[in-house]
Amino acid sequence: MKDTHPLICPFCEVYELHPYGRNSTRCLHCGLFSGVFLETLRQISALPDAVGAHACECGHPEMRRLPARLYRCPACGSEVLPVRPL
């Protein structure tokens, strides 16, 4: 079964995780992940709200919400305010 959304490295939050061997995945920056850690990432990504509603134009799937309703992208650093009040 193919994931609909790529897994993003939980440490650097920039690079996608790519398959590496039979039961491993690799981040270009952080290294190799496997076993229970990888299975936990798969389970989290399968949750209904795992991908945020505020994707960045750079392609990162989720911007982080900061105080004062500001959103910041961990990949490229851009910051935006929501279009409508929350």
FITORZA-683509 format. One record per residue (C-alpha): x, y, z. Coordinates in steps of 0.25 Angstrom, whole numbers. Layout:
REM residues N
<atom><xx>X</xx><yy>Y</yy><zz>Z</zz></atom>
...
***
This chain:
REM residues 86
<atom><xx>0</xx><yy>0</yy><zz>0</zz></atom>
<atom><xx>6</xx><yy>13</yy><zz>-4</zz></atom>
<atom><xx>5</xx><yy>25</yy><zz>5</zz></atom>
<atom><xx>-2</xx><yy>37</yy><zz>0</zz></atom>
<atom><xx>7</xx><yy>47</yy><zz>7</zz></atom>
<atom><xx>22</xx><yy>46</yy><zz>8</zz></atom>
<atom><xx>28</xx><yy>44</yy><zz>22</zz></atom>
<atom><xx>36</xx><yy>57</yy><zz>26</zz></atom>
<atom><xx>48</xx><yy>54</yy><zz>35</zz></atom>
<atom><xx>43</xx><yy>57</yy><zz>50</zz></atom>
<atom><xx>56</xx><yy>63</yy><zz>54</zz></atom>
<atom><xx>60</xx><yy>73</yy><zz>43</zz></atom>
<atom><xx>46</xx><yy>75</yy><zz>38</zz></atom>
<atom><xx>52</xx><yy>78</yy><zz>24</zz></atom>
<atom><xx>55</xx><yy>65</yy><zz>16</zz></atom>
<atom><xx>46</xx><yy>54</yy><zz>12</zz></atom>
<atom><xx>49</xx><yy>40</yy><zz>17</zz></atom>
<atom><xx>52</xx><yy>30</yy><zz>6</zz></atom>
<atom><xx>52</xx><yy>15</yy><zz>6</zz></atom>
<atom><xx>65</xx><yy>9</yy><zz>9</zz></atom>
<atom><xx>66</xx><yy>-7</yy><zz>9</zz></atom>
<atom><xx>55</xx><yy>-16</yy><zz>14</zz></atom>
<atom><xx>50</xx><yy>-9</yy><zz>27</zz></atom>
<atom><xx>57</xx><yy>4</yy><zz>27</zz></atom>
<atom><xx>56</xx><yy>19</yy><zz>23</zz></atom>
<atom><xx>66</xx><yy>29</yy><zz>21</zz></atom>
<atom><xx>67</xx><yy>45</yy><zz>23</zz></atom>
<atom><xx>78</xx><yy>51</yy><zz>14</zz></atom>
<atom><xx>82</xx><yy>60</yy><zz>26</zz></atom>
<atom><xx>79</xx><yy>52</yy><zz>39</zz></atom>
<atom><xx>82</xx><yy>37</yy><zz>34</zz></atom>
<atom><xx>75</xx><yy>24</yy><zz>35</zz></atom>
<atom><xx>62</xx><yy>20</yy><zz>43</zz></atom>
<atom><xx>57</xx><yy>6</yy><zz>44</zz></atom>
<atom><xx>49</xx><yy>-3</yy><zz>53</zz></atom>
<atom><xx>39</xx><yy>2</yy><zz>63</zz></atom>
<atom><xx>42</xx><yy>16</yy><zz>61</zz></atom>
<atom><xx>39</xx><yy>15</yy><zz>46</zz></atom>
<atom><xx>26</xx><yy>7</yy><zz>49</zz></atom>
<atom><xx>22</xx><yy>18</yy><zz>59</zz></atom>
<atom><xx>24</xx><yy>29</yy><zz>48</zz></atom>
<atom><xx>15</xx><yy>21</yy><zz>39</zz></atom>
<atom><xx>4</xx><yy>20</yy><zz>49</zz></atom>
<atom><xx>5</xx><yy>35</yy><zz>52</zz></atom>
<atom><xx>4</xx><yy>38</yy><zz>37</zz></atom>
<atom><xx>-8</xx><yy>30</yy><zz>35</zz></atom>
<atom><xx>-16</xx><yy>38</yy><zz>46</zz></atom>
<atom><xx>-27</xx><yy>46</yy><zz>39</zz></atom>
<atom><xx>-21</xx><yy>60</yy><zz>44</zz></atom>
<atom><xx>-6</xx><yy>56</yy><zz>41</zz></atom>
<atom><xx>-5</xx><yy>66</yy><zz>30</zz></atom>
<atom><xx>-8</xx><yy>80</yy><zz>34</zz></atom>
<atom><xx>-17</xx><yy>90</yy><zz>27</zz></atom>
<atom><xx>-7</xx><yy>100</yy><zz>25</zz></atom>
<atom><xx>3</xx><yy>95</yy><zz>14</zz></atom>
<atom><xx>14</xx><yy>104</yy><zz>10</zz></atom>
<atom><xx>17</xx><yy>108</yy><zz>-4</zz></atom>
<atom><xx>31</xx><yy>102</yy><zz>-4</zz></atom>
<atom><xx>24</xx><yy>88</yy><zz>-3</zz></atom>
<atom><xx>26</xx><yy>86</yy><zz>12</zz></atom>
<atom><xx>12</xx><yy>79</yy><zz>16</zz></atom>
<atom><xx>10</xx><yy>87</yy><zz>29</zz></atom>
<atom><xx>13</xx><yy>100</yy><zz>35</zz></atom>
<atom><xx>15</xx><yy>102</yy><zz>50</zz></atom>
<atom><xx>6</xx><yy>111</yy><zz>58</zz></atom>
<atom><xx>13</xx><yy>122</yy><zz>66</zz></atom>
<atom><xx>7</xx><yy>132</yy><zz>76</zz></atom>
<atom><xx>-2</xx><yy>143</yy><zz>70</zz></atom>
<atom><xx>-8</xx><yy>134</yy><zz>59</zz></atom>
<atom><xx>5</xx><yy>134</yy><zz>51</zz></atom>
<atom><xx>9</xx><yy>122</yy><zz>43</zz></atom>
<atom><xx>24</xx><yy>118</yy><zz>40</zz></atom>
<atom><xx>29</xx><yy>108</yy><zz>31</zz></atom>
<atom><xx>40</xx><yy>100</yy><zz>37</zz></atom>
<atom><xx>46</xx><yy>97</yy><zz>23</zz></atom>
<atom><xx>48</xx><yy>110</yy><zz>17</zz></atom>
<atom><xx>45</xx><yy>120</yy><zz>29</zz></atom>
<atom><xx>34</xx><yy>127</yy><zz>22</zz></atom>
<atom><xx>23</xx><yy>133</yy><zz>31</zz></atom>
<atom><xx>9</xx><yy>137</yy><zz>28</zz></atom>
<atom><xx>-4</xx><yy>141</yy><zz>35</zz></atom>
<atom><xx>-17</xx><yy>133</yy><zz>33</zz></atom>
<atom><xx>-26</xx><yy>140</yy><zz>22</zz></atom>
<atom><xx>-39</xx><yy>139</yy><zz>31</zz></atom>
<atom><xx>-39</xx><yy>141</yy><zz>47</zz></atom>
<atom><xx>-39</xx><yy>127</yy><zz>55</zz></atom>
***
